[in-house]
């Protein structure tokens, strides 16, 4: 499997990133191990998580995803074979949140402990922190990189203005620079990334690992009516997609998928992989059967006319 360079880092990643938010939420540790094994055996190497995953599940406190990944790496002795991204800044409860130097310094130790490793390949600011100067945040990251605890840094959910300000601050003060940006982007939700972020990412040579690559499952084609909303825990959010434009997109996905003997999910991911500014879209599966969609997507090179059909169907 051809790997892609992530921004100006020395990280070379598979064309699809596994989204670790499902670990400890919709699948338990044993299921997670099985899927992670299959993911790596297929040639993929990039796993994305966050300290806050999956705090939202009743009975969880956050850190469950990192712990499962850490246990898996320890049991398989494969830390050197995988690239791990995690995030800091989300509300972990008890006042633990934000991007202050003191909090990042503590939070990274907690993540390292859960991941059972002494370094994080890619450490993301999960959200902007308006209460902390960006200089303080970048100085904290710079210290962690010099200490060998973090290799590279990225930003998620930043406004375009905040992302640009951070890049300029890094340059001005000769500090570690965000090498990767993580926005929401998929065949349905295109406008914000393409109009506000894409050119900025290209100009600054940022890697892009976009989340909601399958629009919370809508682009799998599993949800085609209100009655389908009961098919999964995410089904309740499908109403926003069940409209004329959504149905046009599904029809186009069906048409292209038929040509490649593929699923709509594979084609939706292949469309992202074909976007020059995108490095490795983030997606999750909860079964080995679904993992086949990743393998297929990574092997497909969409023709120009296929991309044009999908673009036209998804135009606003």
PyMOL commands that set and color helices and strands:
alter all, ss='L'
color gray80, all
select helices_A, chain A and resi 20-22+29-41+64-76+79-81+101-115+134-146+160-173+191-203+215-220+226-231+235-240+244-259+264-273+288-299+304-314
alter helices_A, ss='H'
color red, helices_A
select strands_A, chain A and resi 4-5+12-13+16-19+46-48+83-88+120-125+150-156+178-182+207-208+281-283
alter strands_A, ss='S'
color yellow, strands_A
deselect
rebuild
show_as cartoon
